[in-house]
């Protein structure tokens, strides 16, 4: 449940941060884009004013045809005044909205103190000016004017920005759709990515819960025997006390062995396993292991043999004590699960630059279903659950030792029965 909450929080956090950055970048782009569009429109309008000014200089008479041509050029609206008197043509655009624009244009012209003297029309000097150039307005307003000795001609030019505003809206809608789509895709990606990211943590948490449960179960059994034996010592016959005390000692040692293995695994998982690197002769190591376990194998009615290469093999770099512990674990397992009359073989060989150390037995074997899990903590096959003294931690320790040495350990079936554990260094 906690990991699910963390999963959703991480998903929303990743999506939110990335979507916010994407939104900010989109807003910046829209601002720059709309500013550039407006500047282009303004630049085009100013050029048209200058073009109109040039064309006007070439006209001896301002005709209706010329005015209509100028308006159709960029869909403009023109209002003309000769010495302050409006042209009759102005009535074609006489609407309340245009009247407001015209009044605003005339006020702007007065603020700029443009010459508007009334006299006979003499066109001897032309100029153009921009009266309104704001993005917040719906129209651009410009004026082309001429002044003479005692004359003035004013042409107010209106250009609607509605098409530019529609372009703004279309662009914004497009970016909103892109941002929403990208956010949904990002949410889906974040969901699956964080799920995959948390999967090892979830698996590790599950293993920890299983570890605690298994450890509690394994500790509970010898503890119950100790408590029961202690109670019998207190209330039982004096002649039986020695037997009960011996049982308490055996179970105490069993608990101590289990705790040592748990602490060892905890240190290795926390990367605190100390490896003292030195040159190790593996053939000598195998010989020591053989000499240590041969008497025990003989007492159990088992045959322990050693198979070493005829020629000398190079030494390996490793921790001799840890490698000896590794071999002891494999031999101890083989002795525990091989029935009387069986055989166990310690085999050492080289393959290229690798050294292969294997322990082969003719015991109960390991099924194909159990082999992938045999190195998990507290994992024991159904056939091995009745074996006392094994907690399912030995092979986990062996795996950690091999991993710390940069090697690998594998298990396979032996023919006709039993198992082969092979360590590659």
Secondary structure as GFF3:
##gff-version 3
##sequence-region A 1 425
A	DSSP	alpha_helix	2	57	.	.	.	ID=ss1
A	DSSP	alpha_helix	64	74	.	.	.	ID=ss2
A	DSSP	beta_strand	77	82	.	.	.	ID=ss3
A	DSSP	beta_strand	85	86	.	.	.	ID=ss4
A	DSSP	three_ten_helix	88	93	.	.	.	ID=ss5
A	DSSP	alpha_helix	96	111	.	.	.	ID=ss6
A	DSSP	beta_strand	126	132	.	.	.	ID=ss7
A	DSSP	beta_strand	139	147	.	.	.	ID=ss8
A	DSSP	beta_strand	152	160	.	.	.	ID=ss9
A	DSSP	alpha_helix	162	235	.	.	.	ID=ss10
A	DSSP	three_ten_helix	238	240	.	.	.	ID=ss11
A	DSSP	alpha_helix	241	269	.	.	.	ID=ss12
A	DSSP	beta_strand	278	280	.	.	.	ID=ss13
A	DSSP	alpha_helix	282	299	.	.	.	ID=ss14
A	DSSP	beta_strand	303	307	.	.	.	ID=ss15
A	DSSP	beta_strand	316	318	.	.	.	ID=ss16
A	DSSP	alpha_helix	320	337	.	.	.	ID=ss17
A	DSSP	beta_strand	343	351	.	.	.	ID=ss18
A	DSSP	beta_strand	354	361	.	.	.	ID=ss19
A	DSSP	alpha_helix	368	371	.	.	.	ID=ss20
A	DSSP	three_ten_helix	382	384	.	.	.	ID=ss21
A	DSSP	alpha_helix	394	404	.	.	.	ID=ss22
A	DSSP	beta_strand	408	413	.	.	.	ID=ss23
A	DSSP	beta_strand	419	424	.	.	.	ID=ss24
###
